[in-house]
Amino acid sequence: EVQLVESGGGLVQAGGSLRLSCAASGFTFDDYAIGWFRQAPGKEREGVSCISRRGVRTYYADSVKGRFTISRDNAKNTVYLQMNSLKPEDTALYYCAAIKGRVFGLPGTYAMDYWGKGTLVTVSS
């Protein structure tokens, strides 16, 4: 059974940091690029960051560049999202998702093969 399980969300003050984790199982992890997406109340789901299969290439939405860092450990089948300098507008449900093969930028939500159930990040002002 394919599983993507996010963790690490929580409540943090503006300017603070959180590190999200995405633990994968049930598929060949290093065949897949992994992306982080988020959905705020009343808004569409949007791409935040993506990392290639070997971790060589990373991509970020303009809104998080310089603040968020994505990384992966293929030995642990896990992807991380380090989020620094958090802002209230970063408040959302954060999902990780997997897409098979190569990526050349942030993939659209429609393109992803597998999804996790999300972890909630709340940033207070």
Salt bridges, closest charged atoms under 4 A:
GLU46 OE2 - ARG38 NE 2.69
ASP62 OD1 - LYS65 NZ 3.19
ASP90 OD1 - ARG38 NH1 2.89
ASP90 OD2 - ARG67 NH1 2.73
